[in-house]
Amino acid sequence: MTERSPFLPDEDEPSDLKVPWSFRLVVVLTVIYLLYRLAQGVMWVLGRIG
């Protein structure tokens, strides 16, 4: 009755995996780009209605 399912992860594995710095860089650059495009869109809308 104490058999574990083969689909569950082992309990001995470390649960805190480090995120690579390159992934963090991609996320930060994506956020900066999206904020820039948002500001560009807001300025475009204000130019069209103003």
C-alpha positions as CSV (number, residue, x, y, z in Angstrom):
1,M,0.0,0.0,0.0
2,T,3.0,2.3,0.2
3,E,3.9,2.0,-3.5
4,R,4.4,5.4,-5.1
5,S,2.9,6.3,-8.5
6,P,5.5,6.3,-11.3
7,F,4.1,9.7,-12.4
8,L,5.0,11.5,-9.1
9,P,8.5,13.0,-8.8
10,D,11.0,11.6,-6.4
11,E,11.1,13.3,-3.0
12,D,14.9,13.2,-3.0
13,E,15.3,15.7,-5.8
14,P,16.1,19.3,-4.9
15,S,13.0,21.5,-5.3
16,D,14.9,24.8,-5.8
17,L,16.2,24.9,-9.4
18,K,18.1,28.0,-10.4
19,V,16.9,30.0,-13.3
20,P,19.6,30.7,-15.9
21,W,20.8,34.3,-16.2
22,S,20.0,34.3,-19.9
23,F,16.4,33.6,-19.3
24,R,16.2,36.4,-16.8
25,L,17.8,38.7,-19.3
26,V,15.2,37.7,-22.0
27,V,12.4,38.4,-19.6
28,V,13.7,41.8,-18.6
29,L,14.3,42.8,-22.2
30,T,10.8,41.6,-23.2
31,V,9.2,43.7,-20.4
32,I,11.2,46.8,-21.4
33,Y,10.2,46.3,-25.1
34,L,6.5,45.8,-24.2
35,L,6.5,48.9,-22.0
36,Y,8.1,50.9,-24.8
37,R,5.5,49.7,-27.3
38,L,2.7,50.5,-24.8
39,A,4.0,54.1,-24.4
40,Q,4.3,54.3,-28.2
41,G,0.7,53.1,-28.6
42,V,-0.6,55.6,-26.0
43,M,1.2,58.4,-27.7
44,W,-0.3,57.3,-31.1
45,V,-3.8,57.2,-29.6
46,L,-3.3,60.7,-28.0
47,G,-2.1,62.0,-31.3
48,R,-5.1,60.7,-33.2
49,I,-7.7,62.0,-30.8
50,G,-6.0,65.3,-29.8
